[in-house]
């Protein structure tokens, strides 16, 4: 058995923007806890977490990494996550594995894009949150101003649990310690603010504190402190310097003494069943219960092979356990159980509730599946995570003839590891399109294909991911009749179509009465409609937000076959679309640009020329400005080089999908003309 209990486990994800120093902070924590004889550095490429050759080359995290340590009778699982927006999917994917999200902020640069996004994601997931302000010893930092900025952005519930002292050389505790000297603010005032915030969640304690004026002991505050964390009523702020070690002991004390263990955190939202019969399931962190574990990450290790990394929510897993994967009916035996620590995979005998473990070489395992040991526990899944939509694409093909299967296998592995990669096969253009969150995201992926899998590919820009829909109700009809000498083909369909609200998808309805189309042939009609949806009707792009209603038709008792009604359904649908004012939709993205303040005019002018709508401009730290806009994705071709030119290389941007809007009439006409030309040529 393991040497720790569920109550002594702390699961913490370190998230935050790039250059916040998360990987360096992990090194400092491991060294302080005695797990490392000396901390490594990102520059030297010898850190525990950034062990991948690509990470050493680029000198920043590209993937999540897990480490574990024991400190003061507490077992801590730390997850280091990438900080660039391009790899935020890896950070989002680990949220179901932890009770607490520690958002690391660079004291020099302040609140940045990923900081805000991960604070919001953690809040939606009802995870406990804390803020770690790193690099407090750096030059020209304005810590009082940063504290004001944090409270203004995330709320007054963000309160310092310690404060820097002696010009950032150390920190002084503000929770257990009611007085002391600090570089700014007042320790006594910070202590009072924390106690006031904590007791608000416990009426009895508040009465003791306010009416009777009793001094509260730390053991009285433990439970309400965690309740305040769980309810988002308190977000503690810790000041540290990973470089000098200032505040590390206080940070580890906060981890061990104040953060929730797996029995205390808000339970992960598990669901059982599907459709209308779905119901909430509350996993109990009891080692004697049936096993319920969630695979939050898949890693393709060059030596071990496929690793499925999971968090145990209920029950105990041993090397002899027989586990089912999702709704699968065939169990697999856990012949080897691992605990991850950077690139090392030490084998363990037992995994208990709350722990994070891994199994290897199980082909059927994939991210976001639930592992369990009972047929009664199938159809269990987690409340789905919402990942950013991959919008940047490259049409990709093997550079060497005969490598097509190798390319397919490699892409499958990459998609298993990265939740923000997507693959599309465009039947109209005959393109295989790999999509990611940015040009950098795709460049790193292609680099990985070459270095890890020795696969060279050719790429070119793909078409923009337009979609199609309709603007009004319409009716269509098609009779398919084919006679070849023997049994022929016959099918006739009358169809009505209606527009649905944006992003509602597709709905097929049968309103056929009197058996004019046999019930057994209605699925063929729907199949034909779905074929037309994929191929598009206006410009060759997938169609959405349409309700198709088959309301009449005819059949022949001998010649009516499935293929006839597939064809009739497709053509009747296309006939109706041609009368329904079809519309081409284009993706509109939220664009956030960070650039020097004196470049704002040039940037906003350029965005306006790209059909962009400026939503606002805010002042950022160190003379930078943040510009928010909505821009058609099609207009951002070449934007990265243009922004570098306008800002002298000091600008950066990130995007995420906002919605789809109709394209201007002239652009729709061009897309239609191009589609018709390609159809004629093919």
Secondary structure, 3 states (H helix, E strand, C coil): CCCCCHHHEEEEEEECCCCCCHHHHHHHHHHHCCCCCCCCCCCCCCCCCCCCHHHHHHCCCCCCEEEEEEECCEEEEEEECCCCHHHHHHHHHCHHHCCEEEEEEECCCCCCHHHHHHHHHHHHCCCEEEEEEECCCCCCCCHHHHHHHHHHHHCCCEEECEEEECCCCEEEECCCCCCCCCCCCCHHHHHHHHHHHHHCCCHHHHHHHHCCCCCCCHHHHHHHHHHHHHCCCCEEEEECCCCCCCCHHHHHHHHHHCCCCCCCCCCCCEEECCHHHCEEECCCCCCCCCCEEEEEEEEEECCCEEEEEEEEEECCEECCCEEEECCCCCCEECCCEEEEECCEEEEECEECCCCEEEEECCCCCCCCCEEECCHHHCCEEECCCCCCCCCEEEEEEECCCCCHHHHHHHHHHHHHHCCCCEEEEECCCCEEEEEECCHHHHHHHHHHHHHHHCCCEEEECCCCCCEEECCCCEEEEEEEEECCCCCCEEEEEEEEEEECCCCCCEEEEECCCCCCCCHHHHHHHHHHHHHHHHHCCCCCCCECCEEEEEEEEECCCCCCCHHHHHHHHHHHHHHHHHCCCCEEEEEEEEEEEEEEHHHHHHHHHHHHHCCCEEEEEEECCCCEEEEEEEEEHHHHCCHHHHHHHHHCCCCEEEEEEEEEEECCHHHHHHHHHHHHHHHHHC
